[in-house]
Amino acid sequence: MQIGVLGLGKMGANMARRLTRGGAKVAVWNRNHAVAVQLAQEQASVDAHESIQSLVAHLVSPRVVWLMLPAGDASETVLHELAELLSPGDLVVDGANAYFKDSQRHAGDMASHGVLFMDAGVSGGVWGLENGYALMLGGSDVAMVQVKPFVQILAPGADSGWLHCGPVGSGHFVKMVHNGIEYGMMQSLAEGLSLLKAREEFALDLAEISEMWRHGSVVRSWILDLTADFLRNDQKLEGIAPFVADSGEGRWTVLEAVEQGVPVPVMSLSLMMRFASQGRHDYTSKLLAMMRKGFGGHGIKESAHD
């Protein structure tokens, strides 16, 4: 049972490791070849390839090649190269956080070469190696049969934690909405804990509260588990910059809601709060301060940099 894995970031490398644990032989390629070589030295069932052409030649048809590259130019370049190298009946699975409409386009490009294509939303992060990855897959029934043995290794269970969602594009669409929900859950939990912390007279222990919530509470979740874990070691978070990055999927979720006319206020506001954390709200706040000064004579706080 052979599979090619292209892209050995934190998730890609761990997915390759989990595949070998499940009995698969894995051919790997990474833009930094040293990373592929290191993984091959660590895992006996991994073969490192310096070029995509070498990896494709190594695999036996019908091939399965799984991409874990950044969405955008990196994936576009590799997908174009694969289309020229693969044979009819081979399968490409794109596990990047790609836009579902791009995945539909990629499927059409591959189909013109007789190559099958699936889009896979992958969730699990750095814990996926041990716990398995939640997999949301889009593509044909034929493609699903071809990739199923590998999906059953990667998922938390052979019959759980993965779903053939529908046609091409549906996997990345479901993962996109999944990430929008994640934004909202994280934001509400962070706001609630901040509110608890602000009532200083109670001297509340956020670690104890979040740990207690993990057992029987309706807000228990994996995100709460992780939050309780880091609060146990550090509640002040003084060394953490108040900057929260946003992935493309959060934006795409909100744009999709606008396009469909479906109200998603929580997800939309959680995305806006991430923008605010990145300093994109600073000028707005300065304008508001000056407006208050203008109409009410309210004082303004001078910047420490002035």
Secondary structure, 3 states (H helix, E strand, C coil): CEEEEECCCHHHHHHHHHHHHCCCEEEEECCCHHHHHHHHHHCCCEEECCCHHHHHHHCCCCCEEEECCCCCHHHHHHHHHHHHHCCCCCEEEECCCCCHHHHHHHHHHHHCCCCEEEEEEEECHHHHHHHCCEEEEECCHHHHHHHHHHHHHHCCECCECEEEEECCCHHHHHHHHHHHHHHHHHHHHHHHHHHHHHCHHHCCCHHHHHHHHCCCCCCCCHHHHHHHHHHHHCCCCCCCCCCCCCCHHHHHHHHHHHHHCCCCHHHHHHHHHHHHHHHHCHHHHHHHHHHHHHHHCCCCCCCCCC
